[in-house]
Amino acid sequence: MTGPRTGFVVLGLLTTLATTGTGRADPLVRSAPGRDDTSALRPGRWTAPLTTALEFGSARPWAELPVRTDWVDLRWAGGAVAFALAGARTTAGSVHETDLAVDVELRSGASALRVQAGRREITVDGFDPRTAIRARGALRHRLGPVRAVGVIERDPGRVRRWSWALGIEAEHAGLRLRLDHRARRHTDTRDWSIAAVLEVAGPLDLSVDLDPDRTTWGLAVRSRPWGLRVGRVVDGPREGAVAVAVEWRP
Amino acid sequence: MVVLPCAVVLAATVSAVVLNEILYDPPGPDGDSEYVELFNPTDRPVPLDGVELWFLNAGEAADAKRVWSAAAGTVLAAGGFRVIGEEAVAEADETTRLDLQNGPDALELRRDGQRLDAVAWGEEAAAGGEGRAAVDASGAPLGRVPDGRDTDDNAIDLVVLPRPTPGGANLPAVWFDPISTDWDPAWRADPGPLHWTVRWVARGWTDTQEALLRADTAERAVRADRGDTVVVAVTLSLGAGPHARTVEAAASDPAFARIDTSRVWVGPAPVRLTEVQARPRSDEPEWVELIADEATDLADWRLADDGRARRIGEGAVAAAGERLVLAADPAALVRVHEIDPSVVVVRPEEGWPTLNDGRSGDPSPADEVRLLDARGRVVDRVVYARTDLGSRGESLQRTSVVAGGRFRWMRAAGPPTPGGSHPLESFRPEDPVLTVGPDPFSPDGDARDDLLQIVLEAPGEEPVAEIRDLWGERVLVLEGAVGPGRAHWQWDGTDAEGDPVPVGAYVVYVRADAARGAERAWRRIVGLGRR
């Protein structure tokens, strides 16, 4: 498994030599349905301001396993305030999950506060459904080309309910580098991930995302108002996972 | 006037004779096994003319009974012992009826109505002895250590001896007792290495004792303080069949030697343990289930925990391929589990070896169950900790995994099945590689599908099983039974901290090194629900 990962590290380093634009290239990561808490710090998500858009996506997060998740995000951004409404449905063998989330983002100068409330319903075949209400809050600050964000989440569905993350993202001439540190009390883990996004040509972005468990590459093609993103996990337990998302931005 | 000095010398010598060893409460029914040993610690023979032994009921002189008197001309040799015992005492020099009681009572050695020595026992404040009374010695003799020690305080002079020694020294200056010989595994299903650990304890009466200890080819010169435990370990490669190996301890100054034998079995045993209930429900007795490959009369077999082995006794006959249940209370067990009348359920004739279940959360061994054949060989054994036992009412069951020559045991996946087959032994993977089930499972303590079973056939080298949540986060790394042909894990729906995880979908992720270092991996999705 070291081969692909090493290759992508090299690719990540090479991207530091490139320039131009910004991009969003990791379709495996969704923003609003907060079930995937790793999404909080991914490109264009909690480190970046909400933008007005409508997005549909679908993923097979475990490759050949019978797991599929589909989502839709609706986002609107005004001057000092932005909203997002998101829904996702996941089927995983005998388990069915429905997730709804509402985001509100308040902006003031270089800082922004974003809060999210979510409701998750899980149905296991043969058992009564269970519902959990969760909440997230994030504080973001921009200093020149650098954005830093801290995220905290409470998930009552777990015995140890709190988790938090810190992220920092730097952008320069089409290259974006991001470093995340996550701590999860429910799994008693802390880890780091590093990501690089490179806009190769005007409408084309490439990304690579490394964390202790996986390497993900992504590709985004954009022709306003439409955008298409695809991604694939190339190693680790989720090797072979794929996702695709279509975005419409007015 | 000429005789007087001789009389004074003689009297002083007789007064040195002591009650050296007393067995007032033999193991089991007192029967005819009581004895009293006299000892002459001087270097001159002592005539015992006129010496009498009196039993003082409750230590009261007013309620005394003479139980023995020396025949005329009786002489106790220098450094010699004389045993006054009841009929069943083979070492007795003189036989009499003692009828000693279990205390608080006392014995007095008298001559011409004068007390030569006295020992009281049963309670510290028991009357009739010298100083404080000796400790209570139920089932074992009291003895002076070293022989003849007499400070006029019974509590100091007499101790509980590890074994009866009528007519011999109570305890040598140097004495190493092999307190346990532990074969790991207790038996092998196939020939291969066995790790043998022998533990001795220094039981001589000197403060520091030296000896040469040997366990088969391994030997060790030791110097130990009294009461210290010394270990000698060796790994032996043994072929199929029964084996006997020698345990020796020897010292030259003072001379001491003892030889014991330890037996172990290699190869399939005709009778095996299959299920153990060491932490039963309140209305359920403890029990152990066996299965026999061939018809076997277990009358002379024994069941043991980490203590004494108990003879199973008459009526315990297992038919070929059938199960037999040993229980603390057979009637209660049959009633609680509605066991089929055709299943033999018996209580060991020599009593039930109460199975300890340890302290909550303690991973160290709580107890063990051993099955010994008619020749005293351990043919099967299961060692468990409290953390292996789970909730009250869950049994331990043998799995089909053999690792290191020993079958593995796991918590029952469902209700206990005394007398019947259980899910772990009948669990056969449908998939030739990785099988996970039941799906969904429900770790909610209702004894239905509480444990997720994960079996990997031909696992290769060092297989590792993890539980991941739906988005790839590791929940925990499982510990299981990994054998050369099969690996078996269980998941009880908790995370690495032991907290229950939320209901939902989880991924069982198993990986192993195949030949030449290549890694293989398997994934299965499974649902976790709770009622």
Boltz contact constraints between the chains, C-beta under 6 A:
constraints:
  - contact:
      token1: [A, 36]
      token2: [B, 471]
      max_distance: 6.0
  - contact:
      token1: [A, 65]
      token2: [B, 523]
      max_distance: 6.0
  - contact:
      token1: [A, 65]
      token2: [B, 525]
      max_distance: 6.0
  - contact:
      token1: [A, 67]
      token2: [B, 525]
      max_distance: 6.0
  - contact:
      token1: [A, 92]
      token2: [B, 470]
      max_distance: 6.0
  - contact:
      token1: [A, 92]
      token2: [B, 505]
      max_distance: 6.0
  - contact:
      token1: [A, 92]
      token2: [B, 525]
      max_distance: 6.0
  - contact:
      token1: [A, 93]
      token2: [B, 525]
      max_distance: 6.0
  - contact:
      token1: [A, 93]
      token2: [B, 527]
      max_distance: 6.0
  - contact:
      token1: [A, 94]
      token2: [B, 440]
      max_distance: 6.0
  - contact:
      token1: [A, 94]
      token2: [B, 527]
      max_distance: 6.0
  - contact:
      token1: [A, 95]
      token2: [B, 504]
      max_distance: 6.0
  - contact:
      token1: [A, 95]
      token2: [B, 505]
      max_distance: 6.0
  - contact:
      token1: [A, 95]
      token2: [B, 527]
      max_distance: 6.0
  - contact:
      token1: [A, 122]
      token2: [B, 503]
      max_distance: 6.0
  - contact:
      token1: [A, 122]
      token2: [B, 504]
      max_distance: 6.0
  - contact:
      token1: [A, 124]
      token2: [B, 440]
      max_distance: 6.0
  - contact:
      token1: [A, 124]
      token2: [B, 503]
      max_distance: 6.0
  - contact:
      token1: [A, 124]
      token2: [B, 527]
      max_distance: 6.0
  - contact:
      token1: [A, 124]
      token2: [B, 529]
      max_distance: 6.0
  - contact:
      token1: [A, 127]
      token2: [B, 529]
      max_distance: 6.0
  - contact:
      token1: [A, 130]
      token2: [B, 503]
      max_distance: 6.0
  - contact:
      token1: [A, 157]
      token2: [B, 502]
      max_distance: 6.0
  - contact:
      token1: [A, 158]
      token2: [B, 502]
      max_distance: 6.0
  - contact:
      token1: [A, 159]
      token2: [B, 499]
      max_distance: 6.0
  - contact:
      token1: [A, 187]
      token2: [B, 473]
      max_distance: 6.0
  - contact:
      token1: [A, 188]
      token2: [B, 496]
      max_distance: 6.0
  - contact:
      token1: [A, 213]
      token2: [B, 472]
      max_distance: 6.0
  - contact:
      token1: [A, 237]
      token2: [B, 468]
      max_distance: 6.0
  - contact:
      token1: [A, 237]
      token2: [B, 472]
      max_distance: 6.0
  - contact:
      token1: [A, 237]
      token2: [B, 509]
      max_distance: 6.0
  - contact:
      token1: [A, 238]
      token2: [B, 472]
      max_distance: 6.0
